[in-house]
Amino acid sequence: MNRGDKVYYNGEEFEIYYIYESGYCEIKKQHRWNILLVPLTELHILHELKTF
């Protein structure tokens, strides 16, 4: 996972804002500044389909 990746947490879509070496990261909803500190193990990566 990298900063800026889209992820699911508790059934909602968030963006990774910062990743700590401790295994936690800060996530936020797009266009909002409320930031949550959560363990990386509780996140699911959102894979976007690309069409050509």
PASEBA-1860 file (N, C-alpha, C; in nm, 3 decimals):
! residues 52
1> MNRGDKVY> 0.084/-0.118/0.000/0.000/0.000/0.000/0.089/0.124/0.000 ~ 0.038/0.227/-0.065/0.112/0.352/-0.076/0.021/0.470/-0.044 ~ 0.084/0.581/-0.014/0.008/0.704/0.011/-0.073/0.738/-0.114 ~ -0.200/0.771/-0.094/-0.287/0.805/-0.205/-0.371/0.690/-0.255 ~ -0.337/0.566/-0.214/-0.416/0.450/-0.257/-0.558/0.459/-0.199 ~ -0.653/0.411/-0.277/-0.792/0.404/-0.232/-0.813/0.272/-0.160 ~ -0.875/0.276/-0.043/-0.898/0.156/0.037/-1.039/0.157/0.096 ~ -1.084/0.039/0.137/-1.209/0.026/0.210/-1.179/0.003/0.356
9> YNGEEFEI> -1.253/0.070/0.444/-1.243/0.051/0.588/-1.384/0.063/0.644 ~ -1.428/-0.040/0.714/-1.565/-0.044/0.770/-1.671/-0.018/0.663 ~ -1.649/-0.071/0.543/-1.748/-0.061/0.436/-1.753/0.074/0.366 ~ -1.657/0.162/0.394/-1.655/0.293/0.331/-1.522/0.314/0.259 ~ -1.523/0.400/0.158/-1.402/0.426/0.079/-1.323/0.541/0.140 ~ -1.191/0.518/0.154/-1.100/0.619/0.207/-0.976/0.625/0.119 ~ -0.891/0.724/0.148/-0.762/0.739/0.081/-0.654/0.735/0.188 ~ -0.545/0.663/0.161/-0.434/0.660/0.257/-0.365/0.795/0.257
17> YYIYESGY> -0.354/0.855/0.374/-0.293/0.987/0.388/-0.148/0.977/0.434 ~ -0.119/0.884/0.526/0.018/0.866/0.575/0.033/0.725/0.629 ~ 0.150/0.663/0.608/0.176/0.528/0.657/0.292/0.532/0.756 ~ 0.271/0.473/0.873/0.374/0.465/0.976/0.444/0.329/0.971 ~ 0.569/0.324/1.013/0.644/0.199/1.017/0.587/0.101/1.120 ~ 0.507/0.149/1.212/0.451/0.066/1.319/0.338/-0.025/1.271 ~ 0.295/-0.009/1.143/0.186/-0.090/1.092/0.052/-0.019/1.097 ~ 0.053/0.108/1.130/-0.069/0.189/1.130/-0.062/0.291/1.017
25> CEIKKQHR> -0.176/0.345/0.982/-0.177/0.451/0.881/-0.291/0.548/0.911 ~ -0.278/0.665/0.853/-0.384/0.766/0.860/-0.462/0.758/0.731 ~ -0.595/0.754/0.743/-0.680/0.752/0.625/-0.780/0.866/0.634 ~ -0.827/0.910/0.518/-0.928/1.017/0.516/-1.020/0.995/0.397 ~ -1.140/1.048/0.408/-1.231/1.046/0.293/-1.187/1.156/0.197 ~ -1.211/1.131/0.070/-1.171/1.228/-0.031/-1.244/1.360/-0.011 ~ -1.173/1.469/-0.022/-1.224/1.606/-0.009/-1.269/1.639/0.133 ~ -1.222/1.564/0.232/-1.251/1.595/0.373/-1.121/1.587/0.451
33> WNILLVPL> -1.116/1.652/0.566/-0.994/1.655/0.645/-1.003/1.575/0.774 ~ -1.113/1.504/0.800/-1.121/1.417/0.916/-1.030/1.297/0.891 ~ -0.932/1.278/0.977/-0.834/1.171/0.957/-0.850/1.067/1.067 ~ -0.845/0.939/1.027/-0.854/0.827/1.121/-0.720/0.754/1.125 ~ -0.680/0.710/1.244/-0.560/0.628/1.260/-0.605/0.483/1.275 ~ -0.566/0.398/1.181/-0.613/0.259/1.180/-0.497/0.165/1.148 ~ -0.507/0.037/1.192/-0.404/-0.060/1.154/-0.418/-0.100/1.007 ~ -0.305/-0.119/0.942/-0.306/-0.157/0.800/-0.379/-0.288/0.777
41> TELHILHE> -0.380/-0.376/0.876/-0.444/-0.507/0.860/-0.595/-0.497/0.845 ~ -0.655/-0.384/0.881/-0.800/-0.369/0.871/-0.845/-0.302/0.741 ~ -0.750/-0.275/0.651/-0.783/-0.209/0.525/-0.790/-0.309/0.410 ~ -0.874/-0.280/0.314/-0.885/-0.359/0.192/-0.861/-0.266/0.075 ~ -0.766/-0.303/-0.013/-0.732/-0.219/-0.127/-0.847/-0.218/-0.227 ~ -0.880/-0.100/-0.276/-0.983/-0.084/-0.378/-0.913/-0.089/-0.514 ~ -0.944/-0.190/-0.593/-0.886/-0.203/-0.726/-0.981/-0.142/-0.826 ~ -0.934/-0.040/-0.897/-1.016/0.025/-0.997/-0.998/-0.046/-1.131
49> LKTF> -1.107/-0.066/-1.202/-1.100/-0.125/-1.335/-1.067/-0.016/-1.436 ~ -0.969/-0.043/-1.520/-0.932/0.052/-1.623/-0.981/0.001/-1.757 ~ -1.048/0.086/-1.832/-1.095/0.048/-1.964/-1.019/0.130/-2.068 ~ -0.997/0.069/-2.181/-0.921/0.137/-2.286/-1.011/0.169/-2.402
END
